[in-house]
Amino acid sequence: MSELNALLWYIESLKKSSDWSVDYVKPERNRAALSIANSVTKNLRSQSYVASGGHFWLTHLLEEELAATSYRT
């Protein structure tokens, strides 16, 4: 329950700022973020391996997502 309270406090704090937004993204358009989140929680990673270069599967997935969305620009 304390995690929920912390989240609610954070959301309330964000309301005081105009420098943020929430956007809905279809899951199939955001596979990289979901894969990162799953990998971090499944493997109990406490530091961001994405910032340190990530893994091959991540680079490949990001390239796929870029190619899939590039034609819409």
N, C-alpha and C positions, 0 to 999 in steps of 0.2 A: 504494500500500500504506500510505503514511503516513496517508491519510485514514481508512482502515479502522482503523488503530491508534488514531487520535484518537477515532473513534466508539466503539470498544470501551472505551477509557479513560473516556469520558463515561458510557457505560452502567454501567460498574463504579462510578463515582462516584455515580450515581443510586441504586444499590442501598443505599447508606449512608443514604439519606433516605427517610422514609415519606410525603413530600409530593408524590408523583407516581404516575401510573398509565398504563397503556397500554390503549387501547380499540380494538376493531376496528369500523370503520364501513364499510358497503357502499359501493362507489364511486358508485353512483347516488344515494346520500344525502349525498355529500360532494363534489359537483361544483364548488362554489366553491373549496374548498381545492386541488383538482386543477388547476383553471383558473388560480389564482394561481401555483401552483408551475410550471406549464407556461409561463406568461407571463414569469415571472421568469427561468427558465433559458433560454428561447428568445431573449428579448430582452436577455440579459446585464445585467439590472438589479442594481445594487449597493446601492440604497437602497429602502426599502419605499414604494412608491407607494400601497399600501393605507392606511398610516398618514396619508398626506397627502391622503386623500380618494378614492383609487381611480379607476376609470373607470366610465362608464355601464354597460358590459356587466356589471361586477361588481355594481353596485347592483341591476341587473335580476335577475341570477342569484341573489343573496342573497334578494331578495323572493320569487322563485319557490320557493326552498328553504323559506323560512319558511311560505309558504302551503301547501306540500305536507306539512309536518310539524305545522302548527298544530292540525289536527283530531285529532291523536293525544294531545294534552296533556290 
